[in-house]
Amino acid sequence: MKVFLVILFQCIITVCYSQINNAFVKHLDEHKLFQEELYYLNSLDKHHVSQDSLNFLLAKFYLKQKNDSLFFTHYKLSYALFNTDQKALRYIDYYFLKHIHIKQQQVWFNELSDMKDSSHSELHGFYNSLTLPENSSFQLNNTIKSEIKKYNVLSKKNPVIAGCLSAAIPGLGKLYGQRPNSAVLTFFSHALFAAQSIESVKKLGIKNGYSIFSVSLFSMFYISNIYGSFTDLKKQKIQSKKQLLINAEKYFNLNYPASLY
């Protein structure tokens, strides 16, 4: 009840004086009163308050709610004002670095890159190339550097080649995909399975029911390994990039903290 009266009083003052109380918005955000915050922003007289300021606050609100579509809408409507808030921009960079949807990352770092302040070019360059420019002011630790090097090698691997190598020699595709332990296990499991099938054919004949079953099962196992090597490398490349960006976000945020308010 007390919160409602405060909001009602604030809305009356805002409408009368046609101003946005940024301190009040910050207060609502800090106390996670998101419904009240949205109600307050929507109650403002849109014919009198600054549209840039209102869209600026709405963009930050929807970013906090992880509503990317509405964030992009209001960001575009207020980018001139938004780009003056470097901490907020850096916060958004961190948010999209670890975003689970690659398409949304691309929209922010590529399609909207020309809208951002030049001071963020390093983070954008890091995302696009997964390596920092030589003149970067950011100093990465050895862990991040090692992950960048590993990803750059892995990103050049072709899943089709991995599948073909697995067809030639089971396990070779996993070795190509930088998974030596899995490669050894795959090779020996196929070798044992193949030996069993060959032994069954020699002793019982190719037309024997057990031999047919054994050879058929080995063939399925063999084919599934080829497909598995192909898909495993694709997933590994995606996961490697995702983990690299998450770790980079943690590093940057720790050394260059940012906030929306």
Solvent accessible surface area in square Angstrom, and as a share of the most:
residue,aa,sasa,rsa
1,M,175,0.78
2,K,161,0.68
3,V,64,0.37
4,F,113,0.47
5,L,91,0.45
6,V,68,0.39
7,I,8,0.04
8,L,76,0.38
9,F,127,0.53
10,Q,21,0.09
11,C,12,0.07
12,I,95,0.48
13,I,58,0.30
14,T,4,0.02
15,V,73,0.42
16,C,93,0.56
17,Y,150,0.57
18,S,36,0.23
19,Q,124,0.55
20,I,27,0.14
21,N,56,0.29
22,N,91,0.47
23,A,76,0.59
24,F,18,0.08
25,V,0,0.00
26,K,84,0.35
27,H,82,0.36
28,L,3,0.01
29,D,10,0.05
30,E,105,0.47
31,H,108,0.48
32,K,149,0.63
33,L,45,0.22
34,F,57,0.24
35,Q,156,0.69
36,E,47,0.21
37,E,0,0.00
38,L,50,0.25
39,Y,121,0.46
40,Y,0,0.00
41,L,0,0.00
42,N,82,0.42
43,S,36,0.23
44,L,6,0.03
45,D,35,0.18
46,K,92,0.39
47,H,172,0.77
48,H,122,0.54
49,V,10,0.06
50,S,59,0.38
51,Q,82,0.37
52,D,67,0.35
53,S,33,0.22
54,L,4,0.02
55,N,16,0.08
56,F,27,0.11
57,L,5,0.03
58,L,11,0.06
59,A,0,0.00
60,K,9,0.04
61,F,8,0.03
62,Y,32,0.12
63,L,3,0.02
64,K,70,0.30
65,Q,73,0.32
66,K,146,0.62
67,N,55,0.28
68,D,14,0.07
69,S,78,0.50
70,L,67,0.33
71,F,0,0.00
72,F,19,0.08
73,T,66,0.38
74,H,27,0.12
75,Y,0,0.00
76,K,98,0.41
77,L,104,0.52
78,S,2,0.01
79,Y,96,0.36
80,A,71,0.55
81,L,61,0.30
82,F,0,0.00
83,N,24,0.12
84,T,99,0.58
85,D,41,0.21
86,Q,84,0.37
87,K,119,0.51
88,A,0,0.00
89,L,0,0.00
90,R,52,0.19
91,Y,60,0.23
92,I,0,0.00
93,D,0,0.00
94,Y,6,0.02
95,Y,26,0.10
96,F,0,0.00
97,L,0,0.00
98,K,91,0.39
99,H,20,0.09
100,I,124,0.63
101,H,101,0.45
102,I,71,0.36
103,K,152,0.64
104,Q,45,0.20
105,Q,6,0.03
106,Q,80,0.36
107,V,23,0.13
108,W,0,0.00
109,F,0,0.00
110,N,70,0.36
111,E,123,0.55
112,L,5,0.03
113,S,44,0.28
114,D,124,0.64
115,M,47,0.21
116,K,18,0.08
117,D,43,0.22
118,S,93,0.60
119,S,50,0.32
120,H,3,0.01
121,S,64,0.41
122,E,35,0.16
123,L,3,0.02
124,H,14,0.06
125,G,23,0.22
126,F,0,0.00
127,Y,11,0.04
128,N,89,0.45
129,S,58,0.37
130,L,8,0.04
131,T,63,0.37
132,L,29,0.14
133,P,58,0.36
134,E,185,0.83
135,N,137,0.70
136,S,14,0.09
137,S,80,0.51
138,F,18,0.07
139,Q,132,0.59
140,L,20,0.10
141,N,66,0.34
142,N,124,0.63
143,T,83,0.48
144,I,4,0.02
145,K,112,0.47
146,S,69,0.44
147,E,43,0.19
148,I,14,0.07
149,K,145,0.62
150,K,113,0.48
151,Y,29,0.11
152,N,51,0.26
153,V,65,0.37
154,L,1,0.00
155,S,40,0.26
156,K,169,0.72
157,K,43,0.18
158,N,64,0.33
159,P,21,0.13
160,V,89,0.51
161,I,80,0.41
162,A,1,0.00
163,G,7,0.07
164,C,82,0.49
165,L,50,0.25
166,S,0,0.00
167,A,39,0.30
168,A,75,0.58
169,I,85,0.43
170,P,24,0.15
171,G,4,0.04
172,L,57,0.28
173,G,2,0.02
174,K,31,0.13
175,L,96,0.48
176,Y,50,0.19
177,G,4,0.03
178,Q,65,0.29
179,R,92,0.34
180,P,74,0.47
181,N,130,0.67
182,S,25,0.16
183,A,8,0.06
184,V,85,0.49
185,L,130,0.64
186,T,15,0.09
187,F,93,0.39
188,F,118,0.49
189,S,38,0.24
190,H,6,0.03
191,A,44,0.34
192,L,132,0.66
193,F,42,0.17
194,A,25,0.20
195,A,57,0.44
196,Q,93,0.41
197,S,7,0.04
198,I,97,0.49
199,E,79,0.36
200,S,9,0.06
201,V,44,0.25
202,K,157,0.67
203,K,152,0.64
204,L,93,0.46
205,G,28,0.27
206,I,102,0.52
207,K,178,0.75
208,N,53,0.27
209,G,53,0.51
210,Y,106,0.40
211,S,0,0.00
212,I,92,0.47
213,F,124,0.52
214,S,4,0.03
215,V,52,0.30
216,S,53,0.34
217,L,73,0.36
218,F,44,0.18
219,S,46,0.30
220,M,130,0.58
221,F,76,0.31
222,Y,62,0.24
223,I,111,0.56
224,S,63,0.40
225,N,15,0.08
226,I,45,0.23
227,Y,146,0.56
228,G,24,0.23
229,S,3,0.02
230,F,64,0.27
231,T,29,0.17
232,D,34,0.18
233,L,4,0.02
234,K,92,0.39
235,K,141,0.60
236,Q,36,0.16
237,K,46,0.20
238,I,89,0.45
239,Q,95,0.42
240,S,25,0.16
241,K,43,0.18
242,K,65,0.27
243,Q,75,0.33
244,L,3,0.01
245,L,2,0.01
246,I,43,0.22
247,N,31,0.16
248,A,0,0.00
249,E,9,0.04
250,K,125,0.53
251,Y,35,0.13
252,F,0,0.00
253,N,58,0.30
254,L,146,0.73
255,N,71,0.36
256,Y,66,0.25
257,P,88,0.55
258,A,18,0.14
259,S,49,0.32
260,L,6,0.03
261,Y,66,0.25
